[in-house]
Amino acid sequence: MRNKYKRSAFFDMSDDLFYQISLIGFLIIFSSMVFFLTKYREKRDSNVSQISKTEQIKF
């Protein structure tokens, strides 16, 4: 009896290779998320400091 759920040779890779690719992808996504969060925080802090400066000038 033939296996009717046989995968194609294109997608046939070892588990170790799949885990390495998954780990590298996760690290890239995580590092980009941390990078954009730090940039967002810096931008937000600069906006808050500008608001406080304009409040001081008004008084």
Secondary structure as the mmCIF struct_conf table of DSSP 4:
data_model
#
loop_
_struct_conf.conf_type_id
_struct_conf.id
_struct_conf.beg_label_comp_id
_struct_conf.beg_label_asym_id
_struct_conf.beg_label_seq_id
_struct_conf.end_label_comp_id
_struct_conf.end_label_asym_id
_struct_conf.end_label_seq_id
TURN_TY1_P TURN_TY1_P1 LYS A 4 TYR A 5
HELX_LH_PP_P HELX_LH_PP_P1 LYS A 6 SER A 8
BEND BEND1 ALA A 9 ALA A 9
TURN_TY1_P TURN_TY1_P2 PHE A 10 PHE A 11
HELX_RH_AL_P HELX_RH_AL_P1 ASP A 15 LYS A 58
#
